[in-house]
Amino acid sequence: MPLRHPGERGGAAAAEPGPGRGGGAGGAGAASLPLRRAEPDHPRRAARRPVGIGGGGGGVNLAYTFAMGTTGNAPDLPGSLRAEPRLSRWLRFSADRTVTLTPGKVEIGQGILTALAQIAAEELDVSPARLRVMPAVTGTSPDEGVTSGSLSVQESGAAIRQASAEARAIHLGLAAGRSGVPLDSIRVEDGTFLGPDGTEIGSYWAQAEDALLEVEARGDVAPKPAASRRIAGQPLPRLDLPDKVFGAPRYLHDLRLPGMLHARTVRPPARAARLLGLRDGPLPGDAAPVRDGSFLAVVAGEEWAAEAAAARVAARAEWAVRESLPEESALAGWLAATPAQASEVARRDDPAPPPAQAVHARFQRPFVAHASIGTSCAVARWAGGALEVWTHSQGVYNLRADLALVLGLPPDSITVRHMEGAGCYGHNGADDVALDAALVARASPGRPVRALWSREEELGWGPLSPAAFAEIEAAVDADGMLCRWRTVLRGNGHSSRPGRAKQPTLLAAPYLDPPQPWPVAIDAPIAAGGGGQRNAVPGYAVPSLEVTMHRLLEMPLRSSALRGLGALLNVWAIESTIDELAQRSGQDPVAFRLRHLEDDPRAAAVLREAAAMCGWPRASAGEGLGTGIAVARYKGTGAWCAVAAEVEAAEVVRCRRLWIAADVGEAINPDGVANQLEGGAVQAVSIALKEAVRFDRANVTSTRWEDYPILRFSEVPAVEVRLIGPPDARPLGAGEPSLGPTIAAVAGGIHAALGIRPRAMPFTPDNLASAMEQ
């Protein structure tokens, strides 16, 4: 079927911006699909034993996203308690009958604070309505690093569960000692301690003594068993939504402080630019320019004046610029030719039979922007040699570290306070705009300064998810079993987050006097989840395997983390290759996968469930319609997720329906889990079908919705979500597992509809036409 452009690039995206970057829905039940499994004694089946893993640790614990000592502070404690074992850092009781939680993780729209409140309420036996969850603040909250990687429940949730269990035990021990009632005869009802006859013998509120929790966790108190939980595991309305629904001033963007000034930054016309001069001239209201080297901004008492002044100053600025970006049309060649650091990700060298059918393919993805509907914002106040910052950063301590580096301040003189802002799921402009606000506040001591990015800055200057390619050679033997797999990855690193390097990574740093150039983006070791190599090791049994990564050592466009990181490319590449090998060896794609998942029953279970949900094998309902299916375990250590996607290919490709089956272990808030899985899948559809950063030799050019279209509300597919994880298994994150399988399933649906295997994202008419020619 011929494919053509629907008209002007961008279409109506500007008139109808996309559906945010989240989502939420639930699902219904269906019977499992009976599919034939391979014989268990197949002689060539490779055991799913650990493969050789490359990568180093540095000063960050490999299992967690916060800094730890070389041996950890309390290595036997769960989650973030390892770094901060003092109970008073996590919770406290008040005489007003409330419990205050102080986690170091932050709310960025994923509902994590609600889940953490449920965990604490469960262990303490109090109503969730009594929980007050405080935003993260440096110096007050535990340092839990960055809220990322779908690790909040695993890190913070595990810590709060244990801390709450131990706090409960301490309080019950005190009540037993004071009353003489045996400890095992005391029950707790909404925070009140009752004896065997129902007499009140104490409460958290009556015993709300700070000194009680000024102790370190011991790890010798067991939290409730899964069968006894009544709050964790049940849907609970989000704590943060009422204010948002009814328009209360909850967002950072709503913050107004007495005497507040407004700032706008004037960006250079090219990535490589130096400010030569600024012509004088009148500015509206009380607006004034602020300059430090090539960093240029304006500040004014009223927002309209700052906006108007920024436009005038931009017209009066003189820049020396040079071309520093590769040709967009030659991006594949640039990725292949740019100097890189090679590393081995995984290797397995078991004896393998000779190949009978083979696939060799390259899969490429472009630079991708966060494209938050709300633009980045920050407020800063510089007074008495100290700095206070309000931010929607994902890591308040990490941001503080980089602000200290740039501004030459001791970290203890900087207070960073989290407030909710535009959702991002990755390293967007939140940290960068905080430095913008701080620089202008330094020039306006004593006055709070609010900096807000424009749409052009958000799309054109925020950190980008890096362009990359994955080249795969894979084969099956004469019995239709995988026998050989080779993957070569190439692209920039996926982490330029602040607080992880000796040099600052914030946007304005290289433009200051003296300049502080950005370090080249890095990738975490695979044991910590990886970056470009995330999900690059297939989850299928294969005797001969080799995965290598080549991290580029030049970074013309600043790259960093975006939801899913390397899994977006790698799961798609792996699952597409699996589909093609199944086809060449005459096997059903689901049955073929199941033959290689016998040692991972939870992966097989979600795959069977997704197949049953969509009615696999699903016959086409008409010309140009097709269904694809894919499965992956996020990071190889997180949640299992399978997705089936029905697509329609006409003038453009649209995704009509998604079926998602997931195993996240214990689902603390099942409704929140479904929200996150659906939101990730919807964002993945947008990335797969539409999103690509455009640029010329000087700068990013896709700085409007017309040039960077995202999925519109009218294009959102119908989504059904089903959770099948065992409730007594440890909880796993839900924010990112659905992205890779969704992209892969959409690609599979395109093949089913058109007979084309997409090799380049996004799956636009032009890229699909190129695939037809290969």
N, C-alpha and C positions, 0 to 999 in steps of 0.2 A: 504494500500500500504506500503510495507516495506521501511524503511528509513535506510540509512547507511552513514557513513562518506565518503566524496569524496576523501579521501586520507590523506596525511600529513596535520596536523593542520596548518592553515594559508594559504595554497595553494599558489597562485601567488600574494598574497597581497603585498609582498615586492617589486616585480618587477613592480607593478602597484598600487601605493598608491591611496587612495580614492579621491573623488571629492571635496577636501577641506572640509569645514563644512558649506557651504552655498548653494545658488542656486538662480534661477530666471527664471520665465516663466509667461506667461499670459494664459487666457482662453477665451472660446467662450460662446455663449448663448444657452439655451435650455428651453423647456417648463416645467412648474412645473408638478410634478406627483400628480394626484388626489388620495388621500388616505383617507380611512374612519376614521373619528374622533369619539371618544367616545361621548355618550350622555352627554350634558352639566350639566344635573341634577343628575348625578350619586351620590347616597347618601354617598358613602364611599370615594369620592375623597377628599384628604386632600388639603386644601388651601396651596398655596406656601407662607406662612407667614414666617417671620424670625424665625429661630430656635435658641435655646440657644447656645451661642458661648463662648468658653473658651479662655484664653490667656491674658497676660498682656502687657503693653506698654513699660515700661522702659523709657529711655530718647530719644527715636526716635518716631517721629510722625507716627501714625499707617497708615496713607494714603500715606506717602512719605518715601523716602529712605535716607533722610538727617536729621541731628539733628535739633531740634527746641526747643524753650522754652516751658514751660508747657502750655502756652496758645497760642503759636505761636507769630510771630512778627507782622503779619498783617493778621489776620485769615480770612478776607473776600476776600482776593486777590486770584487769581487762581494759581494753580501749585506752582512752586518754588518761585514765588514772595512772598509767605508767609514768606519765610526765608530770602530773599534778595530783598526788595522792591525798592531799589535805581535804577533808570532807567539807569544811567551811567554804572552800573555794567553789563548791558546786551547789550547795543549797543551804537555806536557813529557814527557821520557823519564826512566825511573828505572833504577838499576842492578839492581833486582829483576825486570827484564825486563817491565815494565808501561808502558803509555802512559796518561797522565792527561789527560782532556779537561775543559775548564772553560768550557762554553758559558754564555751568559746566559739561554737559554730553559729552561723548567722542565717537569718531568713532571707532568701532571695526568690521567694515565690514557690519553693518546693514543699512548704508545709512542715518543715523539719521541727520547728518549735512546738507545734501541736503534738507531733509524735513523741518528742522528748517529755512533754508534760504528761502524756499518757503513761509513759514508762515510770515516771516518778510517782504519779498518782496510784498506779497499780501496786508498786512496792510499799508505799506508805499507807495504803488503804485510806485515801482521802478522795473527795470528789475532785474531778479535773477542774471544776470551777474555782477551786481554791488556789490553783497554781498561777503564779505570776512569773513569766519567763522574761528575763532581762536581756536587752541587746548587749552584744559583746563590747567591752571597753578595755583598752590596754591598762594594765596595772591593777585591774579589778577582776576581770574574767580569767579563767584558765587560758593559757596559750595553747589553742588546739590547731595552730597553723592555719590552713586555708580550708574553707568549706568547698570541697571539690571531690571528684572521683567517686561519687556515690558512696561515700564513706561516713557520712554524718551519723547514721544510726549505728554503724559498726564501731565507730570511735567514741562519739559523744554519748550515744544511747547506751552502749555497754558500760561506760563510766558512770552515767547517772543511775542505771539500774543497780550497780554494785554499791555506789555511794548511798543511794536511798535505802537499800536493804540494810546496810550497816548503820545508818542513822536511825532507822526503825528499831534495830536491835538495841542500840544505845539507850534510846528513850524507853523502850519496854523494860530494859534492865533496871533503869532508874525507878520506874513506876513500881516494879516488883519489889525492889529494895525498900521503898518508902511505905508500901501498903502491906507487905508481907504475903501478898498473893503470889502463888507459884507462877513463874514465868510462862509455862506452857498452858496456864489456865486463863491467860489474858487474851482478849480479842480486841480488835481495833475496828471501830465504826466511824468512818469519816473523821479520823483524827482523834477521836475520843477513846480512851482505854477503859474497858469494862471488865469487871470480875465475873466469876462463874454465875453469880446471881443477878447480873445486869447492873450492879452498882458501879458508878463512875469512880475510878481510882486515879485518874490523871488524864493528860492529853498533851499533844505536841505543843499546844498553845500555852498551857499552864507551865510547861517545862521549857519554854522558849528561851533558853540560856545560851548565849553565843559560845561560851566556853565548852559546852558539851560536844560541839562538832569541831573544836580546834584540835583535832587528832588526825593522824594519817590512816587511810584505809588499810586494813590488814588482809583482806581477801579470805577471811575464815567464816564469813556469813554467806550462806547460799541464798540467792534470790528465789522467788517463788517458782515452782515448776510450771511448765506451760499449761498443764491441765487445771491449775488453780487460778489462772489469770481471767479477769472479768472486764478489765478496761483496755489493756493492751490487747490488740487483736480485733477490736470492734471499731466500726466507723465512728468518728467523732468530728463534729463541725470544726473547721479551721478557726483557731483563735484569732488569726490576723484578718479574716475576711470581713467581719461586720463593719469595721472602720472604713475599709476600702469600698464596700458596697454602698454605704451611706455617706460617703464623701467626707469623712472626718480627716483632719490634717495629720495623717500618719506617715506619709512619705517624706523623705529628705527634701524633695523638691518643694514641699509645703512649709519647710522651716523658715520662720522669720524671727530674727533676733533684734533687740533694740539697737538702733544706729547702724543697721546693716547696709553695706555697700554691695554693688553688683559689678561683676567683672565679666569681660569677654576677651578671649584670646584671639589674636590676629595671626593666623598660620601663614607660613611662607608659601610661595607658588610652586615649590618643588621640594622633594625630600632632601636633596643636597642644596642647601641655600645658606647664605650669610647676609645678615642685615647690614647694609652699607650706610643708610641714613634715613631720617624721617623729616619730611618738610613740616614746618610750623603751619599752624592755621587754627581757626576757631573750632571748638567742639561744642556740642549741645549741652545745655545745663551746666553741671559742675564736673563734667567728665574730664579726665586727665589720662595721658598715656603712662604706661609702666613698662620700662625696658630693662633687661639684663642680658647683655650680649645680643644674641639674635632672638631671644624670647621677647615677644611684644604683646602687650595687652592694654586694655583700657579699664578704668574703674569710674563709677559714678554712683550718686546717691539714689538714682531711680533707674529701673531696668530699661525703660525705653531709651534713656540717654546713653546707656552703655551699648545697646544695640546699634543706635545711630552713629555713635562715636567710632565703634569698631569698623563700620563700613568706610567712614572718612579716613581713618588712620590707615586702613588697608590700601586705599587709593594713593596715599602720600608716602608709603614706604618704598624704599629702593633696595632691591635685593640683587646679590650676585648668585646666580643659579647654575647648576650643571646637570646634565642627564646622568642618572645613576641606576635606573631600573632596566631590566631586560626588555626585549620586545615581547609584547603579549603574545603575538602570533608565533613566536619562537620559544615559548615557555618550555616545551618538552625538551628541546635541545639544551636550553640553559640548565634545566634540572640534571640532565645527563652529563654535562661538561663541567659544572661548577665543582671546585675542590671540596672534598668531603672526608669525614672521619669514618672509617669502616669499623664495624664491630659484628661479632657473631651473636645472634640472638638465641638460637637453639640449634641443636644437632642431635641426630639419632642415626646410628650406623649399624642397625641390625641387618642380617642377611635378607636380601630381597629377591624375588623372582624377576625374570626379565619382563619389561613392559610389553603390553599388547596394543594398548591405545594410549595416546599421549596428547596433552594440550600445552600450548605455549602461548601466553597472552600477556599483554601489558595493560594495566588499568591506571588511569590518570585522573586526578582531581585538581581543581583550581584553588586559588586563594578564596576563602570564604569569610564573610564578615559576620559579626554577632547580630547586627541589624535590630537592636532593641527598639521597640516602638517609642519608649521614653528615652531621652538622651541623658548622658552622664552629667552628674551634678555633685558639688561638694561645697561645704562651708568651712572657712578657716578663720581663726582669730589669733593674732600674734600680739602678745603683751608681756612685758617684763622678762624678755628673753625666753619665754615659753610659748609653745604652739599648741592650739587645740583644734582638732579637725573632726568634722562630721562627714561620714562617707558611707556609700553603699558597697565598699570593697568587700571581697570575699575573705580577706585576711587582715585584720586590723593590726596585728603585731608585725606581719610582713611589710605592710605599708609603712608603719612607723620606722622600721629599719631603713627603708630606702629614703624616706623623708630626712632622716638623720644624716644619711650619707650626702645627700644633695645639699642640705642647708647647713651642714657643719654643726649640728646641735647634738648634745648627748641624748640618747633615746629616752631617758627618764624625764626630760623636759618637754616631751611631746605626748599628748593624750589624743588617742584616736578613738572616736565613738561611732559605732555602727548605727545607721538608720536605714530602713528599707527604701529601696529605690527601684529603678527599672530592672527587670529580670535579665539575666545575662547567660548563666550556665557557662562560665568560662571567664578568662581574663579579658574583660572589655575595657572601656575608658574610665572606669570608676577610680582606679588608682591614679591615672594620669591627671584627671581633672582636680584631684585633691592637691597635687603639686601646683597646678595652675592657681588654685585658690590660695595656697600657702605663699607663693611668690608675690601675689598681689597684696595679701595681708601683711607681708613683711614690709611692703612699701606704704602701708596704711596702719601703723601700729595702734592697737587698742580698739579697732573697729572690726566687727565680723564682716567677712567678704564671702559672697555667694557667687560661685562660678558655675555657669551652665553651658554645656556644649550645644552647638547648632547641629542640625541634621547633617550638614556637610562634614563637620568634624567627626561625628559619630561613625558615618560610613567610610570616610576617607582617611581618618587618622588613628582610629582605635587599633589595637593589636588584631592581627588576622590569623585565622587558621591556615596553616601553610599549604601551598601547592606541593604535590608529591606524586610519585608513581610507584606501583608495585608490579614487578615482573615475575610471573609464575610459570614454572615448568612442572607438570605433574602427570602421572601415568597410572594406569591400572594394569593388572596382570591378566592372564588368560581366563582366570576365574572371576574377573570383574571386581577384584579387590585392589584398593590403593596399594601401590608398591614403592612409589617414589614421589618426593615433593621437594621442590626448590623454590624459594622466594627471595627476591632481591628488592629491598625498599630503598627509596632515595627521596630526600626532601629536607626542608629545614626542621629544626627541633620544634617541639610543641610547648615549651615553657620559657617564657620571659617574665614570669611573675616576679614582683618585688620581693626582697628579703631573702633571696637564694643565691646571691652572687656578691663578690666584693665590689662590683660596680652597680650603680642604680640602673634600673631598667625603665624608669618613667619617661614619658614622651618628651618633656621639656628639657631633660638633662643635657642632651648633646647641643642644645641651642644656647646654653648659658655661657657666661664668661667666668672662669674657664670652662670649656665644654667637657662633658663627661659621656663619652660615646657608649651606646648600648652594647652590652655583651651579646654575642651570637646566641640565639635560643638553644636550649639544651633539651635532652630527653631524660626523664627519670629512668632508672634501671627497671627492667621488666619485673623484678621481684617487688617493686613498689608500684606496679601498674603500667609502667612504660609510658612512652609518648608516641613517636612515630611507629614503634614496634608493638603498640598495644593491639592485642588480638591478632597478631601476625602468625602465631603458631596455631595451625589447625587443631581443632578439638577432636579430630578423627584419628583412629588407629592407622598408622602408616610406618613401615619398618625403616625406610630410608628418608631422612628429613634434614633439610638445611635451610635456615632462615638467617639472612644477613641484612644489616642496615647500614646505610651510608648517610650520615647526618651532614648536611651542607655547612661549610665554614664561612660562607658569605650570606648576608641577610639584607638585601636591598629593601625589602618590605618587612617591617617588624612582625614576627610571628609569635604566637603564644597559644594558650589553651582555649579550645572551644569544645563544647559538649561532645564527649565521646572520643576526642583526640584521634589517634591513628585508627581506631576501630571503624570509623566511617569508611575509610578506604579499604582496610584489610578484610573486614567481614564480607564486604561486597566482592572483593577480588577472590577470596577463598570460596564463597558460596557460589559464585558464578562459575568458577572452575569446576566445582563439584557437580553443578548442573550439567556442564558440558561433558564431563567424563561419564556421568550417568547416561546421557543421551548416546554417546559414542559406543558405550558398552551395552546398549539396549536395556537399561534398567530404569524403573520408576525412580524419580529423584528422591522421594521420601524413603522408599525402601532401600535405596542405595545408601543414604545417610544412616539409616538405622543399622545396617550391616556393620558400620564402622563406629557405632556408639554403644556397643554392648557393655563396655566398661564404664560408661557414664550414663547410668539409668535415668538421672534427672534431666539430662539433655534429651534423651530419647522420649521421656514423658512429655515434655513441653512440645516437642515436635509432633508427637502423636496427637496431642490435644489441639494444636493449631490446625493440623490436617483434618481432624474431625470437625472442627468449628467451620471450616470453609467447605467441607464436603469433598475432600481430596480423594481421588483425582477429579478435579473440577472441570467439567466440560464447558467450553466457551459458549456464552449466551448470545454470541453474534460476531459479526466480522469486526476485527480490530479490538476484540476483548481477549484478555488473557490473565491467568493467575500464576503468580510465583510464590515460592515458599523458601524460608531460610531460618537457620537456627545458630545461636552462638551463646557461649557463657562469657559474660562481660569480663574482660581482663584475664580470663582463664581462672579467676578466683572468686568472681562475684556472682550475680544472679544469672539464671538461665532464662533465655527468652527465644521464642519462636514466633515468626510473623508470616502470615499469608497476605498477599496483596492482589487485589483485582484492579487491573489498569485498562484504560480505554485509549487507544491510539488512533487519533484522527489528524486534524491539523497540528495539534500538539498532543502530548501524552498527559492524561489526567489519571490520578489514582482515585478509584471510586469507593473501594472498601478495604478495610484492614481488619484482620483477625489476629489477636495477640494472646499468646499463652505464656505465662511467666511463673517461675519458681524463685521467689525472693526469701525462701525460708519463712520465718515468722513475719507476718505482715502486721506491723504495729497498728497502722491505720489503713485498713484495706481500701477505703475510698481514696485516701491520699496516694497509695501505691498505684491504683488504677489511673488517677490523675496524671501521675508522673510518667507512667508507661505510655499513655495516650499522648501526652504533650511531647514526649521525645519522638514518638512516631510521626506526629504531625510535622514537627520541625524537620525530621529526616526527609519526609516527602518534599518539603519546600527546598531543602538542600539538594536533593536528588534531581528535581525537575527544573529548578529555576536559578539557583544562586551561583554567581561567579563574580568575583571582583574584577573590574576592568581597570586598565592603567595604560599610560603611555610611558615614554622614557623618563619623564620627570616626576609623575605623581599618579595617585589613584584618581580615576575619572568617574567612577560609579558612585557619586556622592548624592544622588537623589533617588527616590523610590522608582522613578521612571527608568533609571539606569541599573538599579539593583532591586529587581522585583522579588518579592517573597509571596508565599502562598496567601491568597485572599480567603476571606470567610466563605465565599461561594464555592471555593475549590477544596475545602476541607473534606476528606473522605469520612464516610461512616466508619466508626471504630467499635469493635467488640473486644473486651478485655476479660480474660479469665485467669485467676490465680489458683495454682495447684500445689504450691509448696507445702511441705509438712510444717504444721504450726509449732512443733517442738524443735525445729532446726534453728540455728542462729540466724538473726535477721540480716539481710543483705540489701544494698541500696537499689532504688528503683529509678533514679533520675536519668540514667544513661543506657541501660541494657537494650532498649528497644531500637536505638538509632541504627546501628549497623545492620541488624537483620531486616529492618524496614527498607533501607536502601537496596539491600541485596534482593529482597522479595519484589520490589518494584522493577528492578532490572530483569528478574526472572519473568515477571508478568509481561514486560515489553517483548521478551523473546517469544513467549507463548502467543502474543498477539500479532507480532510482525515477523518473527523468524530472525530478528537481529539481536546480537549480544552486545549490549552497550559496553564500550571500552573507555569512555570519557564522561565525567560529570561536568555540568548537569546534563540530563538526558533531554536535550533540546533537539528540535528538528535538524539543526546544522550538525550537531555531534552524532546523531543517529544516522544521518545521511553519510557522514564520514565512515561510520562503522559498516555501512552497507558496501562501501567501496573496498574494504579490506579483505 
